Amino acid sequence: MKTVITYGTFDLFHVGHARLLRRLRALGDRLVVGCSTDEFNDIKGKRCIFGFEDRREILASCRHVDEVFPERNWEQKAGDIRRFEADILAMGDDWSGKFDYLAEETGCVITYLPRTPGISTTAVKDVLRTIRTEDVDAVINIIESLREQVARLGK
């Protein structure tokens, strides 16, 4: 059995995450995913919308993922590769070259896959930052009005 291991934050799970996990799983028979803890994200300077437990649950529900474990620090990768007997460490190509040293240290093949064009958690967060409170209030008012109209039609 060929095991693939990967790591990430996986905040605001989107199609890019789904496609990456599908491609990672296709590299082997088993995919194990290290999901960055909230504490580790603080060290990295990342602010998540969803906490670790929610992100872990979302990942665990994905059919491509066989196991999810906490990523607590940069140094744990070699130990994780050995613990899970991983044959391949695969990451998005935004990490290209960063983990090549693990090949010699663990005997694991290191590969970097291209990101899905046009989508990233950063891009989603940028869009969310542009939404004004007044716009949200207007959408809520429209939805409430539609609900009232539907309720009247049902009478």
N, C-alpha and C positions, 0 to 999 in steps of 0.2 A: 504494500500500500504506500502510495506517494503522498506525503503531507506537505501542504503549503501553509506558510505562516505570514501574516501581515499585521500591520499596526496602523492606527489612526484615531482621530477624535470622533468622526462620524456625527457631528452636530448637524441639525437640520437635514436629516437623511433625504437625499434627492436622487434623481435618475443617474447622475454621475457615480454616486456610491453604489447603486444597484448594478450598474454595468461593470464597474471595477470588480466587485465581488464575484460576479458571474465569470468574468475573464480569469480572475485568480483561481476560482474553483476548477475551471477547465484545465488548469495546469497540473492538477493532481486528483487524488481520490478523496482528500480530506482537507478542509480549510479551517484553520484556527486563527482567530482574530484577537489581537491585543487592542483593547479600547482604552484610550487615555483617561485616567481618573481626573476628577475635578482638581485635586491637589496638584497633579502633574501638569495639567493645563495652566494652572496659576503660575507655576514655575516657567512654563513656556510663554507666558504672557497672553494666553488665549482665554477669551470669555465665551462661554457656551450659553446657548439658549436653554438646552436641556441638560439636566444633571447626568452623572455617570450611570446611575441605575436605569434611567429611561433609555439612554443611548445603548446600554448593554442589552436591554430587553428588545429594543428595535432590531439590533444586529442578530440576536439569538433567534428572532422570529423569521429571519431571512432564510429561504430554502437552500441557499448556497453556502451558508455558514454552519459548520459542525460544532464549534465550541467558541465561546467568548471568555476572555480572561482579562483582568485589569493590567493596564500598562502604567506602572508607577514611576518609572525613571528611564533615562536613556541607556543605562548600563545593563539592564536586565535581558536584552535581546539574546546574547550568547547563551545564557542559562535557559531561556525559553526554547530556543532552537534545540538544545539538547533534551530538555524535559519533554517536549512534544515530538522528538525525533523527526524534526522537520527536514525535508529534502530540499525545499526551496523557500527562500525569503523573497517575497515579491512586494514591491511598493509602487506607488505612483511615481512617474518620472520627474516630478518636482523634487524628489529625493535622490535623483541620479548621482551615483558615485559615493554617496554619504555612508553607505553600509557595506561597501566592497570588502573592507577589512575583515568582516565576519566570515567570508568564504574560507580564508586560510585558517581562521581561529576555530571554525566549527565543521568545515567540510561541506557546508550548505551552499547550494547554488544561489546566487543573488541575481535578481532580475527586476527591471523597472518597466512598468507598463505606462503607455501614454494616457494622459487624463482625457476625460470626455470633453470635447470642445464646447465652449459656450455655457458651461455650468460649473459653479463652485460654491461652496458654503459662503465664501467671502462675497461673491456676487449676489447671492440671495440676501445676505445681511445688508449689503449696500442698498438694495431695492427696499428692504424693510425700513431702513433709516430715512428714506424719502417720503414715506407715508406720513401725512400730517394727521393730527388728532381730529381736525375738522372733517377730513375726508372719511375717516373711520366712522365718525358720528353720522355723517350723511348716508353712508352705506347701511348702518344699523337702522336709521330712520326708514330708508327704502324697504329694507327687509321686514320691519314691523308693519309698514303700510301694506305690503304684499300679503303678509300673514292675515291681517284684518280682512282684506279683500277676499282671500281664499276662504276664510271662515264664514263670511257673509254668503258666498256662493254655495257653501255646503249646507246652508239652512233651508 
